[in-house]
């Protein structure tokens, strides 16, 4: 590869803090709020002009993993419950009690943006928006500072404990910490996808919805569209004046700018193919329009930090419990085809119709699970151990959100937003305790951490 030489330069220190949280998504903002509430001087660095990650930039809804499998028993509370109640007060989410009766927490992304703003401001978090973490400076094995770029130029943010909530383990990777990427077979990660909102039509009755879904399903079988399901009329978000569809799928590496660019453009092309078809050929949709597409395509998986323990698919299936548990999850081994294959291919299971044409399926077919084997026990959950948040190589780094230490199958369950928020609260609390006690995150008393989390309303 051709290279250029960048001259060395002195970089100004923009800020110094006890805890530096990189990424303001579901794994990041709870970490920042929790750390600040426990007395740590905290800075949160976010690349967009708002926080919320895929919950806002990706329009991903609803928030999943808040109850035990096939149950209304809560397994996450704490900051997630507070966020839900604050959005409910704005008329933009159900109450917490109501949400427990639903499969996920429906919400308005715009309300979530302002709720996070308020919570960070009240906790005393210094927020740096429009700021991208681009490199790491180390002293020995530890991170001394992260390098950032924004409209003010290149700067450094110095800290004692760093929380990698970038989703792609960017901080760990740039610090030279070992990471894994996707499935062990070929390092391919789950496919990416985007939500989009449609409006401009009267929502049809139940019978008509079924007819329209069949219509799109038939077009998918014909190869007219590249979606993995027909649910263009689904309502996943809170308000009912538009749909919130989760249909798109594109294979690729979320850490590759070329793959991201291709995926973004491919998704928009498919969404508009659907809209043109609806306008021209489907009665009642002559005036339908794209209300909005997501700010970015949604990666489901990329890099994982290598920690002392990696959450596995078997942990999910058996509802594993751990002495150092700091969060709970209930989502299943939900793998979206890493090759980006669409209708009717949804999961890497023994029922996959691609079967003999897929190299992964061929190599793994004797151990491939059936659909029924991908879930935790009914009414149960699995624990996330604190060890999954640690790095085996960088002692002052904690991982949060979907870049914690996990296998391909383990991350397929732990990646959902309710679980990420629980992990984020634990990461921020642990970071604050480490600073207060003058120890490394790996030396934090986990019994004390669990006690503090319970005091703060979390379920561990």
N, C-alpha and C positions, 0 to 999 in steps of 0.2 A: 504494500500500500504506500502510495506517495504521501509524504509528510511535509510539514513546514515547522520551523522552529519558532516558538513563542518566547520572546525575551522575558527574563525574570523581572519582577517589580515588587515594590512594597505595597501591601494591601492594607487599607485602613480597617481597624476593628469597629464594626458597626455597633455591637452590643456584647455584653457579657452577662451570663446568667448561671444559676445553679443547674437548671434543667432546660435543655434545648430540644423541643419537639419538632421534628421535620415531617410536615404533612398535616393538613387540617381536616382529614376525612374522618370516617367513623372510628378508626383506630387512633387518630391523632388528637382531635379536640377534646375527647374525654380525658386523655392523658394529660393534656395541658391544664385543663380545669382542675383535675384531681391533684396534680402536683402543686399548683398555686394555692389551692384551698388548704393544703397541708404545710404551707409556709415557705415553699421553695420559690425563689425568684425564677420565673418561667418565661421563656420566649417560644412562640409558635411561628414556624415559617411555612407559608402556603403559597403555591405558585399562581393560583388564580386570585381574582378580586373578591372572593368569598370563600367561606369554609363549608365543609360538608362532604367533600370528595364526591364519590359516585352517587351519594344520596341527593346531591344538588347538581353538580356538573354532569352527572350521568343520568339524572331523572329516574334512578333506580328506586322502585317502590314495589311492594311495601317493605318495611323493616322486618326481617325474618329471624327466627331463632329465639324469640322471647318467651316461649312456653315449651314444656316438655313435649316429646313426640306424641302426636295425636291426643293432646290433653290441653286443658285450660289452666294448668298449674304453672305459675311463672317460674322461670329459671334465671332470668336476668331482671334486675331492678336498678337501684342506684341512679346513675346519671341518665340511663335510657328512660326510666320511668319519669324522671324530672323533665327531660326533653319532651316526652309525649304529653305530659300535663300542661307544659307551657304552650305547646302548639295547640292543644285542645282549647286553652283559654283564648287563643286567637281565632277559634273557629276553623282550624285547619288540621285537626286530627281527632280521632275518637278519644274519650277519656281512657285512662289506664285500665279501669275495670272493664270497659267495653272492648278494649283491644285484646284482652285475654280470651275473648270468645271468638276471635277471628284468627285466621292462619298467619296474618302478619299485621303490622301497624301501618295503616294507610296514612299518608300525610301530604301536605303541600310543600314542595321544595323551597318556595320563596319564604314560607314561614320558618322553615328550619334554618335558613340562612340567618335571619334576624335573631332567632332564639340563641343560636350559637354565639353570635356577636355579643348578645346581652350577657350570656353566661361567662364568656371570657373576660368581658369588661368588669363584671361584678367580682370575679375571682382575682383580678389583678394581673391577668396574662398580658404580656406585651405581644401583640400580633404584628407580623410583617407579611402583608399581602403582596401580590405581584412579585414574589421573590422565589427564585429557583435555587435549590441546593445543587452545586455543580462539582464540588470536590471536598476532600477531607484533609485536614492537617493533623498529623499524629505526633505524639511525644512517647517514644517507646511503643508499647502495645496499645496505648490508650488514645482516644481521639481528643485533641486539644481544641479544635475549632472546625466548623464547617465553612466552606467557601460558598458564597452566594452571589448571584447576579440579579440585578433589577435595574430600574430606570436610573438609579443613582450610581450604577457601575458595579465593579467587583469589590466585594467586602468580605469580612470575616465575622463570624459569630462564635464567641468563645464560651465554653460551658464546662461543667463538671460531669454531668450525666447526659447522654444523648438518647433520644427515643426515635428509632427509625419507624415512622408511620407513613412512608412514601408509597406503600403498596407493592413496590418492586424491589425493596431492599436496596435502594440506591446508596444509602449512607454506608451500610455494611459492605456492599460491593466495592465502593470507592475507598473504603478503609482497608481493603485487602482481606476482609474476613471471608471465610469459606461460605459459599452459598450453593444451593442446589437450584435446578431450573426444570420445572415440569416433571413429567414422568421419567422414571429411571430408564425405561426402554430406549428412548431416543431424545430425551430432554425437550419434548414438545409439551407446551402448556395447553390448558383448556382454551377453547375458542373464545374470542371476544364477541361482544354484542352491544347493541344500543337500544334504548327505549325511545319511543317517539309518541307524540300526542296528535290525534286527529280530531277535528271539529267541523262544524258547518253542516250538520245533518241531525235529524231527529232520531234519538236512540230507539231502535226497534224493540218490539216485544220479544219475549223469550222464544216463541216459535220462529220468528223471523231471524233472530240471532243464530239459531241452529242452522237455518237454511243458508244464511250468509257464510257461516263458518264452513259448511260443507262445500259451498261454491269455491271458496279460496282453497280448501283442501284439494278439490279436484284440479284446480289450476297448478297447485304445487306438484301433484302427481304428474301433470303434463310437462313440468319443468319450466313453466312460465315465470315463476318467481323463485328466489333462493331464500326462503324463510324456513325455520325449523318447526313452526306450527302455524295454525291458521287464525290465531287469536287477535285479529286487528281491532276487535270490538271490546277487548278486555279493559277493565277499569281497575288498575292497581293502585293509583294515587287516590287522594281523598275526595276531590271535587268531581262531580258527575256531569259537568258540561262538556267533557271531552273524554276520549279514550286514552289509555296509557298502555301501549302495546309493547310486549317483550317478545319479539319474533326473529330478530336478525341474528346472524351468526357469521363470523369470518375467522378463518384460521390465520395464525400469525403470532409473532413474538412481540409482546407489548414493550420490550426494551429495544426494539429496532425502529428507528424513525421511518424507515421506508415501509415496513409492515404496517405501522400505525397510519401513515398517510394513505396507503392503499385501502386499508380497512375503513377509514372514515369516508372516503369517496365512494367505496362500494356500497356501504350502508345507505348513504343518501340516494344513490342511484336506485337501489331496490325499493326504498320507501316511495320515491316519486313514480316508479313504475306502477306500484300498487295504487297510488292516488289517481294516476291517469286512467288506469283500468276501471276503478270505481266510478269516476266521473263519466266515462264514456259508455260503460256497459251495465252498470248496476243501478236500478231504479232507487231513487231517494238519496243518491250520493252525488247528484249533479254539481252541487256546490261545496262538496267537502274540501277541506284544505289541511295542510300540515300546520298545526298550531305552533309546534316547536319540535326540533330534534335535540338530542342531548348535546351538551357543550363538548363532550369528548366521548369516544367509544369506551365501553366498559371492559377492562381486562378482568378476567376471573382468576388468573393465576400467572405468575412469572417466577421471579426468584424467591427462594426461602432462605432465611438465615439458618445456619447450622448451629443448633444448640445442643446442650447435654442430653436432651430427649427430643424426639420428633413424634408428633401426634400421628397415629396411623389409622388406616381404614378399619382395622380390627378393633381399635379403641372405640370408634364410632359404633360399630355393629354391636359390641357387647356392653355399651354404656359404661366404659371404664371409669373408675374413680381413682384419685391420686391423693396422697397425703399433702402434697404441695399444690393442690388445686387452687386457682385464683379466678377462675371463670367457668361457666357452663355453656355447653352447646347442645343443640338437638337436631340441627339440619343433617341431612343424609349425605351419602356419597354420590353427589350430584355432579357427574362429569359430563361436560359438553364436549363433543367430539373434537379433539385437538387438530384433526385434519380439516375442520371446518365444514364437514359434510352436513348437509341439511336434511330436508324432508325425505323419508321419515326417520332419519337417524337422530336420536337424541342422546343416548347414553352408551358408555362403554360397558355393556352387559352381555350376558350369554344370548340375549334375544336380538342383538344387533343384526339387522337384515343385511348389512354389508358383509359380515362374516368373513368368508374366505378371501375377499379382496382387500382386507385390511391387514397390514403387516403386524400391527400391535395385537389385533385379535388372534392372528395365527400363532404368534409367539406365546400368548397368554391364555389361549382358549381353554386349556385344561383347568385353569384356576379362575376363569371368569365367573363372576357371581350373577345370579338371577336377580331380577328386579326386587323380589321380596327380601333379598339378603342385604340390601344396601342401607337399611334403616336401623336406628337404635331401638331397643325394646320399647313397646308401647307404654306411655306414661313415664318414660325415663329420659335420661340425658347422659352425656359424657362430660368429664371434667377436662379443662385445659390446665396442664401443670405449669407452674412457674418456670420450670426448666426450659420450656418452649420459647420463652421470651429472652433467654440469655444467648450470648454468642460464645462459642468455645475459644475465640481468639481475641476479641476486643472486650476488655473487662468493664469498661464504663458505657457499654452500649446495651440498650434494651430494644427488642423488636415488638411491634404492635400491629394490629390489623391482620391483613392477609399475608404478611411476609414473615410470620412467626415460623419456628421450626416445625415442619410437618412434611409428611410424604405427599405424593400426588393425590392419593385417596383421602388422606387426612385433611388436606387443605380443601378438598371438594366439599367437605361439610363445614369446616371452621371459617370459611370465607364470607359467610353472610353477615349483614350489618349489625344485627343484634349481638352476635357473638363478638364481632370486632369491637363494639362499643364496651362490652364487658371487659375484654382484654385490655383495651385502652385505659379504662379506669384503673385497672390493676397495675399497668405499666407506669402510669403517672404517680400513683400512690407509692409504688416501690422506689421510683426515682427520688421522690421527696424524702422517704425514709432513709435511703442511702446517703443523701446529702446531709440530713440532720444527724445521722450517726457517724458520718465520716468514714463510711465503708464503701466497697464496691457493690454494685447491684447483686452480684452473685453471693455476697456475704450477708445480705439482708436476712433477718430472722423471719422466715416464711410464716411461722405461727403468729407472729406479731402483725405481719402484713395481712393475713387472713382476718385477724381480729379487727383491724382498722377498716378493712373493706366491709365487714359485717356492720360495724358501727355507722358506716356511711350508707347503709341500706342495701348493699350488694348481697347477693345470694352465693355463698361459697361454702 
